[in-house]
Amino acid sequence: MSMIIKSTVENSIAKLVLEGALDISTVQIFKDEVKNIHKVTELIIDFNELSFIDSTGIGSLNQVLNMLNEVKTIFTIKNISEDVYEVLELLGLVEIFGKEIFEPKKH
């Protein structure tokens, strides 16, 4: 599968819009994109165009969120589909990182 990441930075806030699949074949692209963001205080990850995420994608998301915590970067994940949100809840990510950073898609 494939993934395109649209990246913008404005006023020390970075936004990554993920399009396609976050899976075993694209996790390195995602992690590299996050690592290439410098001198920002906040990162918004937008799942609106994310069509698929597998266990490797969720694992990489967990790694990225832990890394952002370590460097004290504020982060939010927006437009999460109901299915993906349920999986994140079941795996404990919502509890670990706080419900306030996970914003489900509005209908």
DSSP file (Angstrom, degrees, kcal/mol; ACC not computed):
  #  RESIDUE AA STRUCTURE BP1 BP2  ACC     N-H-->O    O-->H-N    N-H-->O    O-->H-N    TCO  KAPPA ALPHA  PHI   PSI    X-CA   Y-CA   Z-CA
    1    1 A M              0   0    0      0, 0.0     2,-0.3     0, 0.0    22,-0.1   0.000 360.0 360.0 360.0 173.1    0.0    0.0    0.0
    2    2 A S        -     0   0    0     20,-0.0    19,-2.5     2,-0.0     2,-0.3  -0.881 360.0-161.7-132.7 164.2    1.1    3.6   -0.2
    3    3 A M  E     -A   20   0A   0     -2,-0.3     2,-0.4    17,-0.2    17,-0.2  -0.997   4.3-159.9-146.0 140.6    0.9    6.8    1.9
    4    4 A I  E     -A   19   0A   0     15,-2.6    15,-2.7    -2,-0.3     2,-0.5  -0.971  10.7-157.9-116.9 136.3    1.3   10.4    1.1
    5    5 A I  E     -A   18   0A   0     -2,-0.4     2,-0.6    13,-0.2    13,-0.2  -0.966   1.9-158.8-118.2 121.1    2.1   12.9    3.9
    6    6 A K  E     -A   17   0A   0     11,-2.3    11,-2.7    -2,-0.5     2,-0.4  -0.881  17.6-166.6 -96.7 121.8    1.3   16.5    3.4
    7    7 A S  E     +A   16   0A   0     -2,-0.6     2,-0.3     9,-0.2     9,-0.2  -0.921  13.3 169.5-117.0 131.8    3.4   18.6    5.9
    8    8 A T  E     -A   15   0A   0      7,-2.2     7,-2.9    -2,-0.4     2,-0.4  -0.981  14.2-162.0-135.3 150.9    3.0   22.2    6.8
    9    9 A V  E     +A   14   0A   0     -2,-0.3     2,-0.3     5,-0.2     5,-0.2  -0.995  16.9 164.0-133.4 127.8    4.5   24.4    9.6
   10   10 A E  E >   -A   13   0A   0      3,-2.6     3,-1.4    -2,-0.4    -2,-0.0  -0.965  69.0 -11.5-146.4 125.7    3.1   27.7   10.7
   11   11 A N  T 3  S-     0   0    0     -2,-0.3     3,-0.1     1,-0.3    -1,-0.1   0.899 127.9 -52.9  52.6  47.9    3.8   29.6   13.9
   12   12 A S  T 3  S+     0   0    0      1,-0.2    29,-2.8    28,-0.1    30,-1.4   0.645 115.9 115.6  61.5  19.8    5.8   26.7   15.4
   13   13 A I  E <   -Ab  10  42A   0     -3,-1.4    -3,-2.6    27,-0.2     2,-0.3  -0.977  49.9-160.6-117.3 120.7    2.8   24.3   14.8
   14   14 A A  E     -Ab   9  43A   0     28,-2.8    30,-2.8    -2,-0.5     2,-0.4  -0.758   2.7-163.6 -98.6 145.9    3.4   21.5   12.4
   15   15 A K  E     -Ab   8  44A   0     -7,-2.9    -7,-2.2    -2,-0.3     2,-0.5  -0.996   4.0-167.8-131.1 129.9    0.6   19.6   10.7
   16   16 A L  E     -Ab   7  45A   0     28,-3.0    30,-3.5    -2,-0.4     2,-0.6  -0.974   4.5-163.0-115.7 121.3    0.9   16.2    9.0
   17   17 A V  E     -Ab   6  46A   0    -11,-2.7   -11,-2.3    -2,-0.5     2,-0.5  -0.920  12.5-152.1-103.7 116.0   -2.0   15.0    6.9
   18   18 A L  E     -A    5   0A   0     28,-2.4    31,-0.6    -2,-0.6     2,-0.5  -0.769  12.9-174.0 -92.9 126.5   -1.8   11.3    6.3
   19   19 A E  E     +Ab   4  49A   0    -15,-2.7   -15,-2.6    -2,-0.5     2,-0.4  -0.980  53.6   0.9-120.9 128.9   -3.3   10.0    3.1
   20   20 A G  E    S-Ab   3  50A   0     29,-2.1    31,-3.1    -2,-0.5    32,-1.3  -0.849 106.9 -12.2 105.7-135.0   -3.5    6.3    2.3
   21   21 A A  E     - b   0  52A   0    -19,-2.5     2,-0.8    -2,-0.4    32,-0.2  -0.895  37.2-157.1-117.0 135.7   -2.3    3.5    4.6
   22   22 A L  E     + b   0  53A   0     30,-2.8    32,-1.7    -2,-0.4    35,-0.4  -0.873  52.9 125.6-104.3  95.6   -0.1    3.5    7.6
   23   23 A D  S >> S-     0   0    0     -2,-0.8     3,-2.0    30,-0.2     4,-1.7  -0.681  78.0 -65.6-139.8-171.0    1.2   -0.1    7.5
   24   24 A I  T 34 S+     0   0    0      1,-0.3     4,-0.3    -2,-0.2    -2,-0.0   0.782 129.8  51.2 -56.2 -29.0    4.3   -2.1    7.5
   25   25 A S  T 34 S+     0   0    0      1,-0.2    -1,-0.3     2,-0.1   -22,-0.1   0.608 120.0  32.3 -86.0 -10.4    5.3   -0.7    4.1
   26   26 A T  T <> S+     0   0    0     -3,-2.0     4,-1.8   -24,-0.1     3,-0.4   0.475  85.8  95.5-124.3  -4.2    4.9    3.0    5.1
   27   27 A V  H  X S+     0   0    0     -4,-1.7     4,-2.8     1,-0.2     5,-0.2   0.862  84.9  55.1 -61.1 -35.4    5.8    3.3    8.8
   28   28 A Q  H  > S+     0   0    0     -4,-0.3     4,-2.6     1,-0.2    -1,-0.2   0.883 105.6  52.4 -66.4 -36.0    9.3    4.3    8.1
   29   29 A I  H  > S+     0   0    0     -3,-0.4     4,-2.2     2,-0.2    -1,-0.2   0.929 111.7  47.4 -61.0 -45.4    8.1    7.2    5.9
   30   30 A F  H  X S+     0   0    0     -4,-1.8     4,-2.1     2,-0.2    -2,-0.2   0.942 113.7  45.7 -61.4 -50.6    5.9    8.3    8.8
   31   31 A K  H  X S+     0   0    0     -4,-2.8     4,-2.4     1,-0.2    -2,-0.2   0.900 113.1  50.3 -63.0 -41.1    8.6    8.1   11.4
   32   32 A D  H  X S+     0   0    0     -4,-2.6     4,-1.6    -5,-0.2    -1,-0.2   0.899 108.5  52.7 -63.0 -40.8   11.1    9.9    9.1
   33   33 A E  H  < S+     0   0    0     -4,-2.2     4,-0.3     1,-0.2    -1,-0.2   0.916 110.8  46.7 -62.2 -43.4    8.6   12.7    8.5
   34   34 A V  H >< S+     0   0    0     -4,-2.1     3,-1.4     1,-0.2    -1,-0.2   0.914 110.9  52.1 -65.4 -42.2    8.1   13.3   12.2
   35   35 A K  H 3< S+     0   0    0     -4,-2.4    -1,-0.2     1,-0.3    -2,-0.2   0.787 103.5  59.6 -64.4 -27.0   11.9   13.2   12.8
   36   36 A N  T 3< S+     0   0    0     -4,-1.6     2,-0.6    -5,-0.2    -1,-0.3   0.511  82.4  97.6 -81.1  -4.4   12.4   15.8   10.1
   37   37 A I    <   -     0   0    0     -3,-1.4     2,-0.3    -4,-0.3     3,-0.2  -0.758  57.3-179.3 -87.1 122.2   10.2   18.3   11.9
   38   38 A H        +     0   0    0     -2,-0.6   -26,-0.1     1,-0.2    -2,-0.1  -0.903  49.3  11.2-125.4 151.1   12.3   20.7   13.9
   39   39 A K  S    S+     0   0    0     -2,-0.3     2,-0.3     1,-0.2    -1,-0.2   0.856  83.9 132.0  56.3  43.8   11.7   23.7   16.2
   40   40 A V        -     0   0    0     -3,-0.2    -1,-0.2     1,-0.1   -27,-0.2  -0.908  46.7-157.7-118.6 153.9    8.0   23.3   16.7
   41   41 A T  S    S+     0   0    0    -29,-2.8    33,-2.4    -2,-0.3     2,-0.3   0.586  79.1  32.7-101.5 -14.7    6.1   23.3   19.9
   42   42 A E  E     -bc  13  74A   0    -30,-1.4   -28,-2.8    31,-0.2     2,-0.4  -0.999  59.4-162.2-145.7 144.5    3.1   21.4   18.6
   43   43 A L  E     -bc  14  75A   0     31,-2.8    33,-2.0    -2,-0.3     2,-0.5  -0.994   4.6-164.7-128.8 127.1    2.3   18.6   16.1
   44   44 A I  E     -bc  15  76A   0    -30,-2.8   -28,-3.0    -2,-0.4     2,-0.6  -0.951   4.4-163.0-109.1 125.0   -1.1   17.9   14.7
   45   45 A I  E     -bc  16  77A   0     31,-3.2    33,-2.6    -2,-0.5     2,-0.6  -0.946   9.0-156.1-108.9 119.1   -1.5   14.5   13.0
   46   46 A D  E     -bc  17  78A   0    -30,-3.5   -28,-2.4    -2,-0.6     3,-0.3  -0.856  17.1-179.4-103.9 118.8   -4.6   14.5   10.8
   47   47 A F  E >   +     0   0A   0     31,-2.9     3,-1.8    -2,-0.6    34,-0.2   0.265  49.8 113.1 -95.2   9.5   -6.1   11.0   10.0
   48   48 A N  E 3  S+     0   0A   0      1,-0.3    -1,-0.2    30,-0.2   -29,-0.1   0.845  87.0  33.6 -54.5 -38.4   -8.9   12.4    7.8
   49   49 A E  E 3  S+b   19   0A   0    -31,-0.6   -29,-2.1    -3,-0.3     2,-0.6   0.301  88.3 119.9-101.2   8.4   -7.5   10.8    4.7
   50   50 A L  E <   +b   20   0A   0     -3,-1.8   -29,-0.2   -31,-0.3    31,-0.1  -0.640  35.5 178.5 -76.9 120.4   -6.1    7.7    6.3
   51   51 A S  E     +     0   0A   0    -31,-3.1     2,-0.3    -2,-0.6   -30,-0.2   0.661  62.1  13.4 -97.0 -18.4   -7.8    4.7    4.8
   52   52 A F  E     -b   21   0A   0    -32,-1.3   -30,-2.8     2,-0.0     2,-0.3  -0.983  51.4-177.7-159.7 142.0   -6.0    1.9    6.7
   53   53 A I  E     -b   22   0A   0     -2,-0.3   -30,-0.2   -32,-0.2     2,-0.2  -0.980  12.3-167.3-141.7 132.9   -3.8    1.3    9.7
   54   54 A D     >  -     0   0    0    -32,-1.7     4,-2.3    -2,-0.3     5,-0.2  -0.473  44.2 -86.1-108.7-175.3   -2.4   -2.1   10.7
   55   55 A S  H  > S+     0   0    0      1,-0.2     4,-2.3     2,-0.2     5,-0.1   0.842 128.7  52.9 -62.7 -33.9   -0.7   -3.2   13.9
   56   56 A T  H  > S+     0   0    0      2,-0.2     4,-2.3     1,-0.2    -1,-0.2   0.897 109.0  50.5 -67.2 -39.3    2.7   -2.1   12.7
   57   57 A G  H  > S+     0   0    0    -35,-0.4     4,-2.2     2,-0.2    -2,-0.2   0.899 111.1  47.8 -63.5 -41.6    1.2    1.4   12.0
   58   58 A I  H  X S+     0   0    0     -4,-2.3     4,-2.4     2,-0.2    -2,-0.2   0.893 110.8  52.4 -66.9 -39.3   -0.3    1.5   15.5
   59   59 A G  H  X S+     0   0    0     -4,-2.3     4,-2.1     2,-0.2    -2,-0.2   0.910 110.4  47.2 -61.8 -41.9    3.1    0.5   16.9
   60   60 A S  H  X S+     0   0    0     -4,-2.3     4,-2.6     2,-0.2    -2,-0.2   0.873 109.5  54.0 -68.6 -35.8    4.9    3.2   15.0
   61   61 A L  H  X S+     0   0    0     -4,-2.2     4,-2.6     2,-0.2    -2,-0.2   0.925 108.3  49.9 -61.4 -44.0    2.3    5.7   16.2
   62   62 A N  H  X S+     0   0    0     -4,-2.4     4,-2.3     2,-0.2    -2,-0.2   0.916 111.0  49.2 -59.2 -44.7    3.0    4.7   19.8
   63   63 A Q  H  X S+     0   0    0     -4,-2.1     4,-2.3     2,-0.2    -2,-0.2   0.919 111.9  48.4 -61.4 -44.5    6.7    5.1   19.2
   64   64 A V  H  X S+     0   0    0     -4,-2.6     4,-2.6     2,-0.2    -2,-0.2   0.918 111.3  49.6 -63.4 -44.2    6.2    8.6   17.7
   65   65 A L  H  X S+     0   0    0     -4,-2.6     4,-2.2     1,-0.2    -1,-0.2   0.891 110.9  49.8 -64.7 -38.9    3.9    9.7   20.5
   66   66 A N  H  X S+     0   0    0     -4,-2.3     4,-2.2     2,-0.2    -1,-0.2   0.915 111.1  49.8 -62.8 -42.4    6.5    8.5   23.1
   67   67 A M  H  X S+     0   0    0     -4,-2.3     4,-1.7     1,-0.2    -2,-0.2   0.915 110.2  50.0 -62.1 -43.7    9.2   10.4   21.3
   68   68 A L  H  <>S+     0   0    0     -4,-2.6     5,-2.6     1,-0.2    -1,-0.2   0.888 109.2  52.3 -63.7 -39.0    7.1   13.6   21.2
   69   69 A N  H ><5S+     0   0    0     -4,-2.2     3,-1.4     1,-0.2    -1,-0.2   0.921 106.8  53.7 -59.6 -44.3    6.4   13.2   24.9
   70   70 A E  H 3<5S+     0   0    0     -4,-2.2    -1,-0.2     1,-0.3    -2,-0.2   0.859 112.4  42.4 -61.1 -37.3   10.2   12.9   25.6
   71   71 A V  T 3<5S-     0   0    0     -4,-1.7    -1,-0.3    -5,-0.1    -2,-0.2   0.287 113.9-117.3 -95.4  11.2   11.0   16.1   23.7
   72   72 A K  T < 5 +     0   0    0     -3,-1.4     2,-0.5     1,-0.2    -3,-0.2   0.826  58.3 155.8  60.0  37.1    8.0   17.9   25.3
   73   73 A T      < -     0   0    0     -5,-2.6    -1,-0.2    -6,-0.1   -31,-0.2  -0.833  42.6-127.9 -93.7 128.6    6.1   18.5   22.0
   74   74 A I  E     -c   42   0A   0    -33,-2.4   -31,-2.8    -2,-0.5     2,-0.3  -0.531  35.0-173.9 -70.6 139.0    2.4   19.0   22.3
   75   75 A F  E     -c   43   0A   0    -33,-0.2     2,-0.3    -2,-0.2   -31,-0.2  -0.989  18.0-176.3-142.3 151.3    0.5   16.6   20.0
   76   76 A T  E     -c   44   0A   0    -33,-2.0   -31,-3.2    -2,-0.3     2,-0.5  -0.994  15.3-150.1-141.0 142.4   -3.0   15.9   18.8
   77   77 A I  E     -cd  45 102A   0     24,-3.5    26,-3.2    -2,-0.3     3,-0.3  -0.973  26.9-169.0-114.7 119.1   -4.4   13.3   16.4
   78   78 A K  E     +c   46   0A   0    -33,-2.6   -31,-2.9    -2,-0.5   -30,-0.2  -0.674  53.3  21.7-110.4 159.4   -7.5   14.6   14.6
   79   79 A N  E    S+     0   0A   0     25,-0.4     2,-0.4    24,-0.4    -1,-0.2   0.876  70.6 175.9  58.0  46.1  -10.2   13.1   12.5
   80   80 A I  E     - d   0 104A   0     23,-2.0    25,-2.9    -3,-0.3    -1,-0.2  -0.687  30.1-121.5 -83.2 128.9   -9.8    9.5   13.7
   81   81 A S     >  -     0   0    0     -2,-0.4     4,-2.7   -34,-0.2     5,-0.2  -0.271  24.0-111.5 -64.5 157.4  -12.4    7.1   12.2
   82   82 A E  H  > S+     0   0    0      1,-0.2     4,-2.3     2,-0.2     5,-0.2   0.898 117.0  51.7 -57.5 -43.0  -14.6    5.2   14.7
   83   83 A D  H  > S+     0   0    0      2,-0.2     4,-1.8     1,-0.2    -1,-0.2   0.926 112.6  43.7 -61.8 -46.6  -12.9    1.9   13.9
   84   84 A V  H  > S+     0   0    0      1,-0.2     4,-2.6     2,-0.2     5,-0.2   0.905 112.0  53.8 -66.8 -41.0   -9.4    3.2   14.4
   85   85 A Y  H  X S+     0   0    0     -4,-2.7     4,-2.4     1,-0.2    -2,-0.2   0.913 107.0  51.8 -59.4 -43.0  -10.4    5.1   17.6
   86   86 A E  H  X S+     0   0    0     -4,-2.3     4,-2.8     1,-0.2    -1,-0.2   0.905 110.2  48.3 -60.6 -42.2  -11.9    1.8   19.0
   87   87 A V  H  X S+     0   0    0     -4,-1.8     4,-2.3     2,-0.2     6,-0.2   0.920 110.6  50.8 -65.1 -43.4   -8.6    0.0   18.3
   88   88 A L  H  <>S+     0   0    0     -4,-2.6     5,-1.6     1,-0.2     6,-1.0   0.876 112.6  47.7 -61.6 -36.9   -6.6    2.8   19.9
   89   89 A E  H ><5S+     0   0    0     -4,-2.4     3,-1.3    -5,-0.2     6,-0.2   0.938 110.5  50.5 -66.8 -47.6   -8.8    2.6   23.0
   90   90 A L  H 3<5S+     0   0    0     -4,-2.8    -2,-0.2     1,-0.3    -1,-0.2   0.860 110.2  50.4 -59.3 -37.1   -8.6   -1.2   23.2
   91   91 A L  T 3<5S-     0   0    0     -4,-2.3    -1,-0.3    -5,-0.2    -2,-0.2   0.528 115.5-116.4 -81.6  -5.4   -4.8   -1.1   23.0
   92   92 A G  T <>5S+     0   0    0     -3,-1.3     4,-2.7    -4,-0.4    -3,-0.2   0.478  79.2 123.5  89.0   1.9   -4.7    1.5   25.8
   93   93 A L  H  ><S+     0   0    0     -5,-1.6     4,-2.6    -6,-0.2     5,-0.3   0.881  74.2  53.2 -65.1 -36.7   -3.2    4.4   23.8
   94   94 A V  H  > S+     0   0    0     -6,-1.0     4,-1.5     1,-0.2    -1,-0.2   0.914 113.9  42.8 -63.6 -41.9   -6.1    6.7   24.6
   95   95 A E  H  4 S+     0   0    0     -6,-0.2    -2,-0.2     2,-0.2    -1,-0.2   0.909 115.6  48.9 -69.9 -42.1   -5.6    6.0   28.3
   96   96 A I  H  < S+     0   0    0     -4,-2.7    -2,-0.2     1,-0.2    -3,-0.2   0.935 124.0  27.8 -64.0 -48.3   -1.8    6.2   28.2
   97   97 A F  H  < S-     0   0    0     -4,-2.6    -1,-0.2    -5,-0.2    -2,-0.2   0.617 120.1 -96.1 -95.1 -13.5   -1.6    9.5   26.3
   98   98 A G    ><  -     0   0    0     -4,-1.5     3,-1.6    -5,-0.3     4,-0.4   0.294  19.2-109.1 103.5 130.8   -4.9   11.1   27.4
   99   99 A K  G >  S+     0   0    0      1,-0.3     3,-1.2     2,-0.2    -1,-0.1   0.785 109.6  71.5 -59.4 -29.2   -8.2   11.2   25.8
  100  100 A E  G 3  S+     0   0    0      1,-0.3    -1,-0.3    -6,-0.1    -2,-0.1   0.693  93.1  54.5 -66.0 -18.4   -7.9   14.9   25.0
  101  101 A I  G <  S+     0   0    0     -3,-1.6   -24,-3.5    -7,-0.2     2,-0.7   0.642  95.1  74.6 -90.2 -12.7   -5.2   14.3   22.3
  102  102 A F  E <   -d   77   0A   0     -3,-1.2   -24,-0.2    -4,-0.4    -1,-0.1  -0.876  62.5-174.4-104.1 110.4   -7.4   11.9   20.3
  103  103 A E  E     -     0   0A   0    -26,-3.2   -23,-2.0    -2,-0.7   -24,-0.4  -0.892  16.0-142.0-110.3 109.6  -10.2   13.6   18.3
  104  104 A P  E     -d   80   0A   0      0, 0.0   -25,-0.4     0, 0.0   -23,-0.2  -0.230  34.8 -87.3 -63.1 156.4  -12.6   11.3   16.5
  105  105 A K        -     0   0    0    -25,-2.9     2,-0.4   -27,-0.1   -23,-0.0  -0.404  42.7-125.3 -62.1 136.2  -14.0   12.3   13.1
  106  106 A K              0   0    0      1,-0.1    -1,-0.1    -2,-0.1    -3,-0.0  -0.706 360.0 360.0 -86.0 137.1  -17.1   14.5   13.3
  107  107 A H              0   0    0     -2,-0.4    -1,-0.1     0, 0.0    -2,-0.0   0.454 360.0 360.0 -86.2 360.0  -20.0   13.2   11.4
